[in-house]
Each structure stands twice: as structure tokens, then as C-alpha cells.
Amino acid sequence: MDRNNRNRKPRRKVCAFCADKVENIDYKTIGKYSRKVLSERAKIIPRRVTGTCARHQRQLTVAVKRARHIALLPFVND
């Protein structure tokens, strides 16, 4: 069993935003994605965990930070 697991490549994660054909991630629509991309402590989950592509991760980070500044998302969940 261990031999089979060593030879097998892990499955490539697919960007959820590319799959949904999302062009731009906006701070106004971040509420839809907040459960997937934010931890329970309201931290942004990294690309390697979520499988988001680099382009959408950059847009996501900017959108989350903007939404936090205008109080659409919390900075910290207690």
C-alpha cells in the first residue's frame, strides 16, 4: 500500500474562480466567497490550500482588504 502512494501524484487543485469563469473579484461580491477563502479567524487562506490561481488570489486579497476597510468583513473573528 505504501508503494502505491509513493508513485501516485497528488491531484491538481482547480481554481474555483476560473471554473466559474469569474473575470474580476470585487469587494462588493466578496461575501459570496468569504466562507471559502477566509478562515474562522478571518484570515485569508493561502493559494496552496485553496487551489486558487495567482491572478485570482491577488484580486481576492485586494477585495478582502477593501471590504474590511469599509466594514463589510471583519478584521478578526473572536
BELCORUR-V707860 format. One record per backbone hydrogen bond with DSSP energy under -0.5 kcal/mol. CO is the residue of the C=O (numbers start at 1). NH is the residue of the N-H. If there is no record, write none. Layout:
co:nh
CO:NH
CO:NH
This chain:
co:nh
1:5
2:6
3:7
4:8
15:19
16:20
17:22
18:21
21:23
24:26
26:29
27:30
29:32
29:33
30:33
30:34
33:36
33:37
34:38
37:45
39:42
41:77
43:39
46:49
46:50
47:51
53:57
54:58
55:59
56:60
57:61
58:62
59:63
60:64
61:65
62:66
63:67
64:68
65:69
66:70
67:72
67:73
68:71
